[in-house]
Amino acid sequence: MMSSYPHVSFYFSVSFNGIGKSSIDTQFQSVGGLSVEMQTENVAEGGENRFEHILPVRSKYSDLVLKRGLFTDSELIHWCFDAFESTIIKPVSLNISMLNEEGTPLFSWHVVHAWPKKWSVSDLNAEQNALAIETFELNYRYFRTLKT
């Protein structure tokens, strides 16, 4: 069923295939980096000085950025630090779904061959009363949309 109104982006879910079986590892406050752009190559034509041809080369995907409150123990953190400390990278796939009021997926993305590129925690500051936020930056090959 097609909807005639734009959907809100604050109700979503993230699920990793192969890690993060606990509910802790599927809860995030934000997801960013679901974008793709076409890389191009400029080609000058001999004898034609007024313009260059711009040709498509390949798709380039941004890094995926996931943010949540800092947890002291989770499978997702162990997966990241296994990669950072031993350089044994175990890529996984994950699904990101935008949900409707009933929790049914409206739109989903399947992210393929993701691996941890960076992990960080927000600044620790004794003058603020704020949650510590951990950020996961994942590289991936590509994503595709899933029919819901």
PyRosetta script that sets phi, psi and omega in degrees:
from pyrosetta import init, pose_from_sequence

init()
pose = pose_from_sequence("MMSSYPHVSFYFSVSFNGIGKSSIDTQFQSVGGLSVEMQTENVAEGGENRFEHILPVRSKYSDLVLKRGLFTDSELIHWCFDAFESTIIKPVSLNISMLNEEGTPLFSWHVVHAWPKKWSVSDLNAEQNALAIETFELNYRYFRTLKT")
pose.set_psi(1, 124.5)
pose.set_omega(1, 179.1)
pose.set_phi(2, -80.2)
pose.set_psi(2, 142.5)
pose.set_omega(2, 177.7)
pose.set_phi(3, -101.9)
pose.set_psi(3, 146.6)
pose.set_omega(3, -178.7)
pose.set_phi(4, -99.9)
pose.set_psi(4, 10.8)
pose.set_omega(4, 179.6)
pose.set_phi(5, -132.5)
pose.set_psi(5, 152.9)
pose.set_omega(5, 177.8)
pose.set_phi(6, -69.4)
pose.set_psi(6, 150.0)
pose.set_omega(6, -177.5)
pose.set_phi(7, -97.7)
pose.set_psi(7, 152.4)
pose.set_omega(7, 177.0)
pose.set_phi(8, -75.8)
pose.set_psi(8, 152.9)
pose.set_omega(8, -176.2)
pose.set_phi(9, -108.0)
pose.set_psi(9, 8.7)
pose.set_omega(9, -176.8)
pose.set_phi(10, -91.8)
pose.set_psi(10, -6.5)
pose.set_omega(10, 179.3)
pose.set_phi(11, -112.3)
pose.set_psi(11, 103.8)
pose.set_omega(11, -175.3)
pose.set_phi(12, -148.9)
pose.set_psi(12, 167.0)
pose.set_omega(12, 176.3)
pose.set_phi(13, -136.2)
pose.set_psi(13, 153.1)
pose.set_omega(13, 177.1)
pose.set_phi(14, -129.6)
pose.set_psi(14, 130.5)
pose.set_omega(14, 177.0)
pose.set_phi(15, -134.4)
pose.set_psi(15, 128.7)
pose.set_omega(15, 178.7)
pose.set_phi(16, -93.0)
pose.set_psi(16, 138.3)
pose.set_omega(16, 176.8)
pose.set_phi(17, -90.9)
pose.set_psi(17, 111.0)
pose.set_omega(17, 176.6)
pose.set_phi(18, 106.7)
pose.set_psi(18, -19.2)
pose.set_omega(18, 175.8)
pose.set_phi(19, -138.9)
pose.set_psi(19, 165.2)
pose.set_omega(19, 174.7)
pose.set_phi(20, 71.1)
pose.set_psi(20, 52.6)
pose.set_omega(20, 179.0)
pose.set_phi(21, -73.9)
pose.set_psi(21, -20.5)
pose.set_omega(21, -179.5)
pose.set_phi(22, -81.0)
pose.set_psi(22, 159.2)
pose.set_omega(22, -179.8)
pose.set_phi(23, -67.2)
pose.set_psi(23, -23.1)
pose.set_omega(23, 177.3)
pose.set_phi(24, -59.0)
pose.set_psi(24, -40.9)
pose.set_omega(24, -173.4)
pose.set_phi(25, -82.0)
pose.set_psi(25, 6.3)
pose.set_omega(25, 178.3)
pose.set_phi(26, -120.6)
pose.set_psi(26, 2.1)
pose.set_omega(26, -177.3)
pose.set_phi(27, -104.9)
pose.set_psi(27, 121.1)
pose.set_omega(27, 179.6)
pose.set_phi(28, -133.5)
pose.set_psi(28, 149.5)
pose.set_omega(28, 177.5)
pose.set_phi(29, -86.7)
pose.set_psi(29, -23.7)
pose.set_omega(29, 176.7)
pose.set_phi(30, -156.4)
pose.set_psi(30, 151.6)
pose.set_omega(30, 175.8)
pose.set_phi(31, -130.4)
pose.set_psi(31, 128.7)
pose.set_omega(31, 178.9)
pose.set_phi(32, -136.5)
pose.set_psi(32, 162.6)
pose.set_omega(32, 175.7)
pose.set_phi(33, 97.6)
pose.set_psi(33, 9.0)
pose.set_omega(33, 174.9)
pose.set_phi(34, -80.8)
pose.set_psi(34, 82.1)
pose.set_omega(34, 178.9)
pose.set_phi(35, -148.4)
pose.set_psi(35, 152.7)
pose.set_omega(35, 179.9)
pose.set_phi(36, -140.0)
pose.set_psi(36, 142.0)
pose.set_omega(36, 175.2)
pose.set_phi(37, -138.8)
pose.set_psi(37, 154.3)
pose.set_omega(37, -179.6)
pose.set_phi(38, -89.5)
pose.set_psi(38, 122.1)
pose.set_omega(38, 172.8)
pose.set_phi(39, -77.4)
pose.set_psi(39, 148.4)
pose.set_omega(39, -176.7)
pose.set_phi(40, -129.3)
pose.set_psi(40, 166.0)
pose.set_omega(40, 177.0)
pose.set_phi(41, -132.2)
pose.set_psi(41, 132.8)
pose.set_omega(41, 177.5)
pose.set_phi(42, -90.5)
pose.set_psi(42, 133.3)
pose.set_omega(42, 179.7)
pose.set_phi(43, -127.5)
pose.set_psi(43, 121.0)
pose.set_omega(43, 177.6)
pose.set_phi(44, -86.4)
pose.set_psi(44, 134.9)
pose.set_omega(44, 179.2)
pose.set_phi(45, -92.8)
pose.set_psi(45, 131.9)
pose.set_omega(45, 179.3)
pose.set_phi(46, -60.9)
pose.set_psi(46, 130.0)
pose.set_omega(46, 178.6)
pose.set_phi(47, 86.4)
pose.set_psi(47, -11.7)
pose.set_omega(47, 179.9)
pose.set_phi(48, -112.5)
pose.set_psi(48, 107.5)
pose.set_omega(48, -176.1)
pose.set_phi(49, -102.5)
pose.set_psi(49, -2.3)
pose.set_omega(49, -176.3)
pose.set_phi(50, -79.2)
pose.set_psi(50, -23.5)
pose.set_omega(50, -176.7)
pose.set_phi(51, -159.6)
pose.set_psi(51, 168.1)
pose.set_omega(51, 172.0)
pose.set_phi(52, -117.4)
pose.set_psi(52, 151.1)
pose.set_omega(52, 173.3)
pose.set_phi(53, -81.1)
pose.set_psi(53, 135.4)
pose.set_omega(53, 175.5)
pose.set_phi(54, -110.5)
pose.set_psi(54, 115.7)
pose.set_omega(54, -175.0)
pose.set_phi(55, -111.5)
pose.set_psi(55, 140.6)
pose.set_omega(55, 175.6)
pose.set_phi(56, -70.7)
pose.set_psi(56, 142.2)
pose.set_omega(56, -178.3)
pose.set_phi(57, -115.2)
pose.set_psi(57, -60.9)
pose.set_omega(57, -178.9)
pose.set_phi(58, -160.8)
pose.set_psi(58, 163.4)
pose.set_omega(58, 176.8)
pose.set_phi(59, -83.7)
pose.set_psi(59, 144.5)
pose.set_omega(59, 177.1)
pose.set_phi(60, -126.5)
pose.set_psi(60, 130.6)
pose.set_omega(60, -177.4)
pose.set_phi(61, -107.8)
pose.set_psi(61, 139.3)
pose.set_omega(61, 178.1)
pose.set_phi(62, -73.7)
pose.set_psi(62, 162.2)
pose.set_omega(62, 173.8)
pose.set_phi(63, -69.8)
pose.set_psi(63, 145.2)
pose.set_omega(63, 178.1)
pose.set_phi(64, -88.5)
pose.set_psi(64, 130.6)
pose.set_omega(64, -178.3)
pose.set_phi(65, -119.3)
pose.set_psi(65, 118.9)
pose.set_omega(65, -179.7)
pose.set_phi(66, -115.8)
pose.set_psi(66, 132.0)
pose.set_omega(66, -179.3)
pose.set_phi(67, -125.6)
pose.set_psi(67, 143.5)
pose.set_omega(67, 177.4)
pose.set_phi(68, -160.4)
pose.set_psi(68, 170.4)
pose.set_omega(68, 173.2)
pose.set_phi(69, -64.1)
pose.set_psi(69, 145.5)
pose.set_omega(69, -177.2)
pose.set_phi(70, -68.6)
pose.set_psi(70, 126.2)
pose.set_omega(70, 173.7)
pose.set_phi(71, -110.1)
pose.set_psi(71, 143.6)
pose.set_omega(71, -176.8)
pose.set_phi(72, -81.7)
pose.set_psi(72, -21.2)
pose.set_omega(72, -178.4)
pose.set_phi(73, -148.2)
pose.set_psi(73, 118.5)
pose.set_omega(73, 176.0)
pose.set_phi(74, -156.9)
pose.set_psi(74, 155.6)
pose.set_omega(74, 178.1)
pose.set_phi(75, -63.8)
pose.set_psi(75, -33.5)
pose.set_omega(75, -179.8)
pose.set_phi(76, -64.7)
pose.set_psi(76, -42.3)
pose.set_omega(76, 176.8)
pose.set_phi(77, -64.8)
pose.set_psi(77, -42.7)
pose.set_omega(77, 178.5)
pose.set_phi(78, -61.5)
pose.set_psi(78, -40.8)
pose.set_omega(78, 178.2)
pose.set_phi(79, -60.8)
pose.set_psi(79, -44.1)
pose.set_omega(79, 179.5)
pose.set_phi(80, -63.9)
pose.set_psi(80, -50.1)
pose.set_omega(80, -174.8)
pose.set_phi(81, -73.6)
pose.set_psi(81, -23.6)
pose.set_omega(81, 170.1)
pose.set_phi(82, -60.9)
pose.set_psi(82, -41.1)
pose.set_omega(82, 179.2)
pose.set_phi(83, -68.9)
pose.set_psi(83, -43.8)
pose.set_omega(83, -176.7)
pose.set_phi(84, -69.8)
pose.set_psi(84, -39.3)
pose.set_omega(84, -173.4)
pose.set_phi(85, -88.3)
pose.set_psi(85, -27.8)
pose.set_omega(85, -177.0)
pose.set_phi(86, -115.9)
pose.set_psi(86, -4.9)
pose.set_omega(86, -175.4)
pose.set_phi(87, 56.0)
pose.set_psi(87, 20.9)
pose.set_omega(87, 172.1)
pose.set_phi(88, -95.6)
pose.set_psi(88, 102.9)
pose.set_omega(88, -175.9)
pose.set_phi(89, -95.2)
pose.set_psi(89, 125.0)
pose.set_omega(89, 178.2)
pose.set_phi(90, -112.7)
pose.set_psi(90, 92.2)
pose.set_omega(90, -179.2)
pose.set_phi(91, -63.2)
pose.set_psi(91, 147.8)
pose.set_omega(91, 177.8)
pose.set_phi(92, -132.6)
pose.set_psi(92, 166.5)
pose.set_omega(92, 171.3)
pose.set_phi(93, -106.3)
pose.set_psi(93, 155.3)
pose.set_omega(93, 177.5)
pose.set_phi(94, -145.5)
pose.set_psi(94, 157.5)
pose.set_omega(94, 178.4)
pose.set_phi(95, -117.9)
pose.set_psi(95, 136.1)
pose.set_omega(95, 175.7)
pose.set_phi(96, -120.4)
pose.set_psi(96, 127.2)
pose.set_omega(96, -177.6)
pose.set_phi(97, -127.7)
pose.set_psi(97, 133.8)
pose.set_omega(97, 170.1)
pose.set_phi(98, -88.9)
pose.set_psi(98, 131.1)
pose.set_omega(98, -171.0)
pose.set_phi(99, -111.4)
pose.set_psi(99, 154.1)
pose.set_omega(99, 173.6)
pose.set_phi(100, -90.7)
pose.set_psi(100, -173.2)
pose.set_omega(100, -176.3)
pose.set_phi(101, -59.3)
pose.set_psi(101, -29.7)
pose.set_omega(101, -178.9)
pose.set_phi(102, -88.8)
pose.set_psi(102, -2.0)
pose.set_omega(102, -178.8)
pose.set_phi(103, 87.3)
pose.set_psi(103, 12.4)
pose.set_omega(103, 178.2)
pose.set_phi(104, -88.6)
pose.set_psi(104, 134.7)
pose.set_omega(104, 179.9)
pose.set_phi(105, -61.4)
pose.set_psi(105, 131.7)
pose.set_omega(105, 173.8)
pose.set_phi(106, -95.4)
pose.set_psi(106, -37.1)
pose.set_omega(106, -177.1)
pose.set_phi(107, -151.7)
pose.set_psi(107, 135.5)
pose.set_omega(107, -177.7)
pose.set_phi(108, -134.4)
pose.set_psi(108, 150.6)
pose.set_omega(108, 175.9)
pose.set_phi(109, -124.5)
pose.set_psi(109, 135.0)
pose.set_omega(109, 175.9)
pose.set_phi(110, -105.8)
pose.set_psi(110, 113.9)
pose.set_omega(110, -176.8)
pose.set_phi(111, -96.9)
pose.set_psi(111, 126.8)
pose.set_omega(111, -171.0)
pose.set_phi(112, -108.1)
pose.set_psi(112, 134.3)
pose.set_omega(112, 171.8)
pose.set_phi(113, 60.2)
pose.set_psi(113, 53.7)
pose.set_omega(113, 179.1)
pose.set_phi(114, -86.8)
pose.set_psi(114, 142.1)
pose.set_omega(114, 176.9)
pose.set_phi(115, -144.3)
pose.set_psi(115, 151.0)
pose.set_omega(115, -174.9)
pose.set_phi(116, -72.6)
pose.set_psi(116, 125.6)
pose.set_omega(116, 178.3)
pose.set_phi(117, -102.9)
pose.set_psi(117, -33.9)
pose.set_omega(117, -177.6)
pose.set_phi(118, -156.5)
pose.set_psi(118, 144.0)
pose.set_omega(118, 171.9)
pose.set_phi(119, -130.9)
pose.set_psi(119, 137.1)
pose.set_omega(119, 177.5)
pose.set_phi(120, -147.2)
pose.set_psi(120, 159.9)
pose.set_omega(120, 176.5)
pose.set_phi(121, -123.0)
pose.set_psi(121, 146.0)
pose.set_omega(121, -179.4)
pose.set_phi(122, -62.1)
pose.set_psi(122, 163.5)
pose.set_omega(122, 179.8)
pose.set_phi(123, -59.9)
pose.set_psi(123, 141.9)
pose.set_omega(123, 174.0)
pose.set_phi(124, -93.1)
pose.set_psi(124, 123.5)
pose.set_omega(124, -172.6)
pose.set_phi(125, -140.3)
pose.set_psi(125, 116.3)
pose.set_omega(125, -178.0)
pose.set_phi(126, -69.5)
pose.set_psi(126, -13.1)
pose.set_omega(126, -179.0)
pose.set_phi(127, -92.8)
pose.set_psi(127, -1.4)
pose.set_omega(127, -179.9)
pose.set_phi(128, -122.8)
pose.set_psi(128, 148.0)
pose.set_omega(128, 176.2)
pose.set_phi(129, -106.6)
pose.set_psi(129, 79.3)
pose.set_omega(129, -175.4)
pose.set_phi(130, -134.9)
pose.set_psi(130, 154.7)
pose.set_omega(130, 175.6)
pose.set_phi(131, -68.2)
pose.set_psi(131, 146.0)
pose.set_omega(131, 170.7)
pose.set_phi(132, -78.7)
pose.set_psi(132, 126.6)
pose.set_omega(132, -176.8)
pose.set_phi(133, -109.8)
pose.set_psi(133, 128.9)
pose.set_omega(133, 174.0)
pose.set_phi(134, -102.7)
pose.set_psi(134, 143.6)
pose.set_omega(134, -177.9)
pose.set_phi(135, -122.0)
pose.set_psi(135, 127.7)
pose.set_omega(135, 175.7)
pose.set_phi(136, -106.6)
pose.set_psi(136, 125.7)
pose.set_omega(136, 174.9)
pose.set_phi(137, -112.0)
pose.set_psi(137, 118.3)
pose.set_omega(137, -175.2)
pose.set_phi(138, -115.3)
pose.set_psi(138, 136.3)
pose.set_omega(138, 170.6)
pose.set_phi(139, -91.6)
pose.set_psi(139, 149.6)
pose.set_omega(139, 178.0)
pose.set_phi(140, -151.1)
pose.set_psi(140, 163.4)
pose.set_omega(140, -178.4)
pose.set_phi(141, -77.0)
pose.set_psi(141, -51.8)
pose.set_omega(141, -178.5)
pose.set_phi(142, -166.0)
pose.set_psi(142, 169.9)
pose.set_omega(142, 170.6)
pose.set_phi(143, -131.1)
pose.set_psi(143, 159.0)
pose.set_omega(143, 174.2)
pose.set_phi(144, -136.8)
pose.set_psi(144, 152.5)
pose.set_omega(144, 178.2)
pose.set_phi(145, -82.8)
pose.set_psi(145, 147.5)
pose.set_omega(145, 179.7)
pose.set_phi(146, -110.6)
pose.set_psi(146, 141.3)
pose.set_omega(146, 175.7)
pose.set_phi(147, -74.3)
pose.set_psi(147, 135.2)
pose.set_omega(147, -179.7)
pose.set_phi(148, -113.8)
pose.dump_pdb("model.pdb")
